[in-house]
Amino acid sequence: MDRTQLQRLLPHRGPALWLDGLLGHDAQSIRGLSAWHHLAAFGADASPCLLFEAAAQLCAAHGALYGDDSAIEMALIGKLSQLQLHRQPDRRQGPLLVAASQQALSPAGALYAFSIHAEEQLLLDGKLLLVLVRA
């Protein structure tokens, strides 16, 4: 699934969309691609921890794919926890692999564990509680 198809799932547009594509998904997990250039608006020294936004969007895409049939009006981060930067990256132009697995689900939202890999090495991981507001 490419950016154009992702825009049908998510409310994010233009530079606000930090996902470049989906690689695969099932009812419990999802994998996608992001890139370093999404941090450019925050300056050359922007923390790679900000990439949690790409993970949140990936989880929102999962919620859209496996939720009810109504469109997503807003995707909100209810809580970000256990965020850990595992290494200071060499920011190259290579893709970032973003993966998430659903840990818990309720009518109010879903808890996901996520990870981001750069050049096949773990860069960042954590957990986030996602709240989807449907139209």
C-alpha positions as CSV (number, residue, x, y, z in Angstrom):
1,M,0.0,0.0,0.0
2,D,1.5,3.4,-1.0
3,R,1.0,6.9,0.3
4,T,-2.0,7.6,-1.9
5,Q,-3.8,4.5,-0.5
6,L,-2.7,5.4,3.0
7,Q,-4.4,8.8,2.6
8,R,-7.7,7.0,2.2
9,L,-7.2,5.3,5.6
10,L,-5.8,8.2,7.6
11,P,-6.6,11.9,8.1
12,H,-2.9,12.9,7.6
13,R,-2.0,14.8,4.4
14,G,1.1,16.1,2.8
15,P,4.1,16.4,5.1
16,A,1.9,15.4,8.0
17,L,1.9,11.8,6.7
18,W,5.1,10.1,7.9
19,L,4.4,6.7,6.4
20,D,5.7,6.0,2.9
21,G,4.0,2.6,2.5
22,L,2.7,-0.6,4.2
23,L,4.6,-3.8,3.8
24,G,2.1,-6.2,5.4
25,H,-0.5,-6.6,8.1
26,D,-2.7,-9.1,9.9
27,A,-5.2,-8.8,12.7
28,Q,-2.5,-8.4,15.3
29,S,0.4,-6.7,13.6
30,I,1.5,-4.3,10.9
31,R,4.7,-3.3,9.2
32,G,5.5,-0.2,7.1
33,L,8.1,2.2,5.9
34,S,9.1,5.7,6.9
35,A,12.1,7.8,6.2
36,W,14.5,10.2,7.9
37,H,13.3,13.2,5.8
38,H,10.2,13.4,7.9
39,L,12.3,14.9,10.7
40,A,13.6,17.7,8.4
41,A,11.0,20.3,9.6
42,F,12.4,20.0,13.1
43,G,16.0,20.8,12.1
44,A,19.2,18.9,11.5
45,D,19.5,18.0,15.2
46,A,15.9,16.7,15.7
47,S,15.7,13.8,18.0
48,P,15.1,10.4,16.3
49,C,12.6,9.9,19.2
50,L,10.2,12.0,17.3
51,L,9.8,9.1,14.9
52,F,7.3,7.7,17.3
53,E,4.9,9.7,15.1
54,A,5.5,7.3,12.2
55,A,4.7,4.4,14.6
56,A,1.5,6.1,15.8
57,Q,0.4,6.6,12.2
58,L,1.2,2.9,11.5
59,C,-1.0,1.9,14.4
60,A,-3.8,4.2,13.2
61,A,-3.6,2.5,9.8
62,H,-3.9,-0.9,11.6
63,G,-7.0,0.4,13.4
64,A,-8.5,1.6,10.2
65,L,-7.9,-1.7,8.5
66,Y,-9.2,-3.9,11.3
67,G,-11.8,-1.6,13.0
68,D,-15.4,-1.1,12.0
69,D,-16.2,0.3,8.5
70,S,-16.6,4.0,9.5
71,A,-13.9,6.5,8.4
72,I,-11.3,7.8,10.8
73,E,-11.8,11.5,11.6
74,M,-8.9,11.8,14.0
75,A,-6.2,9.5,15.3
76,L,-4.9,10.6,18.7
77,I,-2.1,9.3,20.9
78,G,-3.6,8.7,24.3
79,K,-0.2,7.8,25.9
80,L,3.3,7.2,24.9
81,S,5.4,5.0,27.2
82,Q,8.6,3.0,27.5
83,L,10.1,5.0,24.7
84,Q,13.7,3.9,24.3
85,L,16.4,5.1,21.8
86,H,18.8,2.2,21.4
87,R,21.5,3.9,19.4
88,Q,22.4,7.2,18.0
89,P,21.8,6.8,14.3
90,D,23.9,7.7,11.3
91,R,21.1,9.5,9.4
92,R,21.3,8.3,5.9
93,Q,18.7,8.3,3.3
94,G,17.8,4.6,3.7
95,P,14.2,3.6,4.7
96,L,13.1,3.0,8.3
97,L,11.2,-0.2,9.0
98,V,8.3,0.5,11.4
99,A,6.5,-2.4,13.0
100,A,3.7,-2.6,15.6
101,S,1.8,-5.3,17.3
102,Q,-1.5,-4.9,19.1
103,Q,-1.3,-5.7,22.8
104,A,-4.8,-4.9,23.9
105,L,-8.0,-3.6,22.4
106,S,-11.0,-1.9,23.9
107,P,-13.9,0.3,22.5
108,A,-11.9,3.4,23.6
109,G,-8.6,2.5,21.9
110,A,-5.8,0.0,21.4
111,L,-2.4,-0.5,23.0
112,Y,0.5,-1.2,20.7
113,A,4.1,-2.1,21.1
114,F,6.2,-0.7,18.3
115,S,9.8,-0.7,17.0
116,I,11.7,1.2,14.4
117,H,14.7,-0.2,12.6
118,A,17.4,1.6,10.6
119,E,19.7,-0.4,8.5
120,E,18.4,-3.6,10.1
121,Q,19.4,-2.4,13.6
122,L,16.9,-1.5,16.3
123,L,16.7,2.3,16.6
124,L,13.7,3.0,18.7
125,D,10.9,1.2,20.5
126,G,8.1,1.8,22.9
127,K,4.4,1.5,23.6
128,L,1.5,3.7,22.7
129,L,-2.1,3.9,23.4
130,L,-4.0,5.0,20.3
131,V,-7.5,6.5,20.3
132,L,-9.4,6.6,17.0
133,V,-12.2,9.0,16.6
134,R,-14.5,7.7,13.8
135,A,-16.8,9.8,11.7
